[in-house]
Amino acid sequence: MQKQNFDSVFDAICDTRTEATNMRLRADLMMNISHMIKENHWTQQQAAQHCGITQPRVNDLMNGKIEKFSLDALVNINAELGQFVTLHFQTACS
C-alpha cells in the first residue's frame, strides 16, 4: 500500500477538493472567531451579543462543530466582530 500525502486533513477526509476547500475556509474562520472570544475574555453570552448569534451557537462554535456553520454564516459573524475577510487565490496542484 502506497502512502498518500495530503495538503491538509480536509483533503484526506473530504470526498472532493471543493468540499475540502470549503471545510478549510470554515475552520479558519471558526478559529479566528474563537481566538477573538478568548482574547477578549468574553463569556459565551457576551460573545453571542458581539457576534449577533445565540449563546448555544457560540457553544457550538467554541466546541468546533464545523458542520453546524455555513461559510456564509461564519463570514457574517466575523463581520459582526469587525473582521473582514479577504481572499488569496492560488492555483491548486493536480
Secondary structure, DSSP 8 states (H G I E B T S, - for coil): ------SSHHHHH-SSHHHHHHHHHHHHHHHHHHHHHHHTT--HHHHHHHHTS-HHHHHHHHTT-GGG--HHHHHHHHHHTT------------
